């Protein structure tokens, strides 16, 4: 059993006993004044992404699409790839992206029907039986993490695979990450791997010698308090959410066949 799965299973059944550096999410209501519902308030789920371990294989993207029946040419999570040139040398930089499940999510107050809401465990979800597809939440998200599902005509996004989490399983993207770059767990549990990674370097004697180990969030200036943290995130990319998904991307032509297939048909 890998470290992420082992710590998640241990943390899922444990009582939260006050994380040292992260204040627990309020159980009754969010900062927007809308009541949180569903989920166990003892937990505050979050994710740590170690960019140094991501190889850009898109296994997370494919598994998410299969697990959540994401339509063609859309994604709930993906790895954006950047070409970087520095001092005459070129290379690539991988940035896994998904909903940040913010502590103060800007997508909630703009929703006119209350379809977007935050559970008591911090997971932000969409009730597509109430959503009218106005896309206000899509525009409000500073992380480009939402889209209108063209099959349901409602807002769609990463939910941390909430149906799996409620069953005691890891999100599909974490389960299938080839490099072990994604770690999921309870931020309210000070002994969980995610908590240790988020607060650990500050008390580590090697902290000053390893600044790339300091966990960061995307677009911190937005003040949304994301609960997806990045280790190894270069400062130049903290404000970026765009990029080119290389190697593989969702197709905009459903069930497309090659020219040879068409000729032989």
VMD Tcl script that draws the C-alpha trace (Angstrom):
set ca {
  {0.00 0.00 0.00}
  {1.57 3.34 -1.01}
  {2.10 6.23 1.39}
  {-0.78 8.36 0.13}
  {-3.31 5.54 0.36}
  {-2.03 4.38 3.75}
  {-2.24 7.82 5.31}
  {-5.62 8.53 3.76}
  {-7.10 5.33 5.14}
  {-5.70 6.04 8.59}
  {-6.89 9.64 8.55}
  {-10.39 8.95 7.23}
  {-11.41 7.16 10.38}
  {-9.56 9.31 12.89}
  {-11.01 12.21 14.84}
  {-9.61 15.59 13.90}
  {-7.59 17.06 16.72}
  {-6.59 20.53 15.60}
  {-3.95 20.94 12.91}
  {-1.02 23.06 14.02}
  {-1.06 25.58 11.19}
  {-4.35 25.25 9.34}
  {-7.51 26.52 10.96}
  {-10.38 24.06 10.45}
  {-13.14 25.10 8.09}
  {-16.28 26.41 9.78}
  {-18.86 23.66 9.88}
  {-22.05 25.66 9.72}
  {-21.44 28.24 7.02}
  {-18.85 29.52 4.62}
  {-17.56 33.09 4.44}
  {-20.19 33.75 1.80}
  {-22.95 33.23 4.34}
  {-24.32 30.13 2.61}
  {-24.79 27.08 4.82}
  {-22.50 24.15 4.14}
  {-24.19 20.81 3.80}
  {-23.10 17.20 3.52}
  {-19.76 15.73 4.43}
  {-18.20 15.18 7.84}
  {-17.10 18.49 9.43}
  {-14.37 16.62 11.33}
  {-12.41 16.47 8.06}
  {-11.02 19.11 5.76}
  {-9.86 17.36 2.60}
  {-6.96 18.77 0.64}
  {-4.27 17.81 -1.84}
  {-0.55 18.33 -2.18}
  {0.93 18.19 -5.69}
  {4.69 17.65 -5.91}
  {5.51 19.25 -9.25}
  {9.01 17.76 -9.12}
  {7.55 14.26 -9.48}
  {5.06 14.99 -12.29}
  {6.12 13.54 -15.65}
  {3.19 14.93 -17.64}
  {1.85 11.50 -18.56}
  {-1.81 12.64 -18.22}
  {-2.76 9.41 -16.42}
  {-4.61 11.63 -13.95}
  {-6.58 13.27 -16.74}
  {-7.56 9.99 -18.36}
  {-8.55 8.31 -15.09}
  {-10.64 11.34 -14.11}
  {-12.47 11.28 -17.44}
  {-13.20 7.58 -17.11}
  {-14.23 7.78 -13.45}
  {-16.49 10.82 -13.84}
  {-17.74 10.40 -17.42}
  {-16.30 13.77 -18.44}
  {-17.41 14.63 -22.01}
  {-15.03 14.94 -24.96}
  {-12.83 18.03 -25.15}
  {-13.40 18.85 -21.46}
  {-11.47 18.03 -18.31}
  {-11.79 18.24 -14.55}
  {-8.05 17.90 -14.10}
  {-5.20 18.09 -16.56}
  {-1.45 18.67 -16.68}
  {-0.54 21.87 -18.50}
  {2.89 21.89 -20.10}
  {5.04 24.97 -20.60}
  {8.12 25.44 -22.73}
  {10.68 27.34 -20.68}
  {13.79 29.02 -22.06}
  {16.37 30.25 -19.60}
  {19.92 31.34 -20.35}
  {19.70 29.87 -23.82}
  {18.53 26.44 -22.63}
  {15.00 25.15 -23.28}
  {12.99 22.73 -21.21}
  {9.48 21.82 -20.16}
  {7.57 22.55 -16.97}
  {4.58 20.52 -15.81}
  {1.71 22.07 -13.86}
  {-1.11 19.72 -12.76}
  {-4.38 21.65 -12.45}
  {-7.75 21.03 -10.84}
  {-10.36 22.77 -8.69}
  {-8.62 24.24 -5.64}
  {-11.57 23.65 -3.26}
  {-10.88 27.05 -1.74}
  {-11.70 27.99 1.82}
  {-13.36 31.12 0.41}
  {-14.55 29.95 -3.03}
  {-15.57 32.84 -5.34}
  {-17.76 30.50 -7.39}
  {-20.36 30.14 -4.63}
  {-21.69 33.68 -4.09}
  {-22.24 34.27 -7.83}
  {-24.41 31.16 -8.28}
  {-28.04 32.40 -8.58}
  {-29.63 29.05 -7.72}
  {-27.35 27.71 -5.01}
  {-26.30 24.83 -7.24}
  {-22.65 25.38 -6.33}
  {-22.03 24.87 -2.64}
  {-19.36 23.72 -0.22}
  {-19.70 20.65 1.93}
  {-18.80 20.73 5.60}
  {-15.60 18.83 4.77}
  {-14.55 21.61 2.40}
  {-15.25 19.89 -0.93}
  {-16.93 22.24 -3.43}
  {-19.58 20.52 -5.54}
  {-22.30 21.30 -8.06}
  {-25.87 20.05 -7.86}
  {-26.65 19.69 -11.56}
  {-30.34 19.20 -10.83}
  {-30.43 22.84 -9.72}
  {-27.79 24.38 -12.01}
  {-29.18 26.40 -14.94}
  {-25.92 26.57 -16.87}
  {-25.53 30.35 -16.61}
  {-21.72 29.97 -16.37}
  {-21.35 32.72 -13.76}
  {-19.27 30.33 -11.66}
  {-17.10 29.50 -14.66}
  {-16.26 33.17 -15.06}
  {-15.75 33.71 -11.33}
  {-13.18 30.94 -10.90}
  {-9.67 32.45 -11.10}
  {-8.15 29.03 -11.75}
  {-9.97 28.13 -14.97}
  {-11.15 24.98 -13.21}
  {-14.82 24.99 -14.30}
  {-16.61 24.38 -17.56}
  {-20.11 23.86 -18.91}
  {-20.69 20.18 -19.55}
  {-22.10 20.06 -23.07}
  {-23.90 16.78 -22.32}
  {-25.78 18.06 -19.26}
  {-25.63 21.81 -20.04}
  {-24.67 22.42 -16.42}
  {-21.50 23.50 -14.62}
  {-18.90 20.80 -14.08}
  {-15.61 20.59 -12.18}
  {-13.33 18.45 -10.04}
  {-15.04 17.19 -6.89}
  {-12.03 15.33 -5.45}
  {-14.07 12.30 -6.65}
  {-16.40 12.91 -3.72}
  {-18.22 9.61 -4.29}
  {-14.92 7.77 -3.81}
  {-13.90 9.84 -0.79}
  {-17.24 9.12 0.91}
  {-16.56 5.43 0.32}
  {-13.09 5.65 1.91}
  {-11.21 5.65 -1.40}
  {-8.71 8.05 -2.94}
  {-9.62 10.33 -5.85}
  {-9.01 8.61 -9.18}
  {-6.21 11.00 -10.15}
  {-4.29 10.20 -6.95}
  {-4.83 6.47 -7.37}
  {-3.38 6.47 -10.87}
  {-0.58 9.06 -10.59}
  {2.46 7.30 -12.03}
  {5.04 9.43 -10.26}
  {3.24 9.69 -6.93}
  {3.00 13.45 -7.42}
  {-0.49 13.77 -5.92}
  {-1.13 13.20 -2.23}
  {-4.63 13.48 -0.78}
  {-5.73 13.56 2.82}
  {-7.25 15.30 5.82}
  {-5.77 18.70 6.63}
  {-7.48 18.60 10.04}
  {-5.39 15.57 10.98}
  {-1.94 16.84 12.02}
  {-0.46 13.39 11.39}
  {-1.71 13.02 7.82}
  {0.84 13.24 5.03}
  {-0.79 16.32 3.52}
  {-0.63 18.17 6.86}
  {2.99 17.21 7.39}
  {3.91 18.35 3.88}
  {2.03 21.64 4.20}
  {3.55 22.67 7.52}
  {6.69 20.50 7.66}
  {9.45 22.52 5.96}
  {9.11 25.43 8.40}
  {10.43 23.23 11.21}
  {12.86 21.25 9.07}
  {16.57 22.00 9.72}
  {17.18 21.79 5.95}
  {14.45 24.32 5.19}
  {16.79 27.16 4.22}
  {18.71 24.86 1.90}
  {15.63 23.50 0.12}
  {13.30 26.41 -0.71}
  {11.61 24.36 -3.44}
  {10.05 22.26 -0.68}
  {7.98 25.17 0.59}
  {4.31 24.51 -0.31}
  {2.70 27.23 -2.42}
  {-0.73 27.89 -3.93}
  {-1.79 29.24 -7.29}
  {-2.70 32.93 -7.46}
  {-2.31 33.65 -3.74}
  {-3.18 37.29 -4.36}
  {-6.80 36.24 -5.01}
  {-7.26 35.52 -1.30}
  {-9.34 32.39 -1.92}
  {-7.22 30.21 0.42}
  {-6.87 27.18 -1.87}
  {-6.66 23.73 -0.34}
  {-4.53 22.40 -3.21}
  {-0.87 23.03 -2.41}
  {2.14 22.73 -4.72}
  {5.65 21.66 -3.79}
  {8.35 22.67 -6.24}
  {6.18 25.39 -7.78}
  {8.39 28.00 -9.40}
  {7.32 31.58 -8.58}
  {6.87 32.42 -12.25}
  {4.08 29.84 -12.49}
  {2.17 30.68 -9.30}
  {0.02 33.12 -11.27}
  {-0.52 30.94 -14.34}
  {-3.41 28.62 -15.08}
  {-3.01 28.33 -18.83}
  {-0.67 26.22 -20.87}
  {-0.65 23.51 -23.51}
  {-1.76 19.98 -22.58}
  {0.72 17.93 -24.60}
  {1.13 14.20 -25.25}
  {-2.62 13.66 -24.89}
  {-5.71 15.79 -24.67}
  {-9.48 15.21 -24.85}
  {-10.66 14.94 -28.44}
  {-13.23 17.32 -29.89}
  {-14.22 14.64 -32.41}
  {-16.11 11.86 -30.60}
  {-15.17 8.35 -31.65}
  {-12.86 9.65 -34.39}
  {-11.31 7.05 -36.66}
  {-8.11 7.19 -38.64}
  {-8.10 7.65 -42.40}
  {-7.06 4.02 -42.84}
  {-10.00 2.85 -40.75}
  {-12.35 4.87 -42.92}
  {-10.85 3.47 -46.10}
  {-11.24 -0.10 -44.90}
  {-14.80 0.40 -43.69}
}
mol new
graphics top color blue
foreach p $ca { graphics top sphere $p radius 0.5 }
foreach p [lrange $ca 0 end-1] q [lrange $ca 1 end] { graphics top cylinder $p $q radius 0.2 }
display resetview
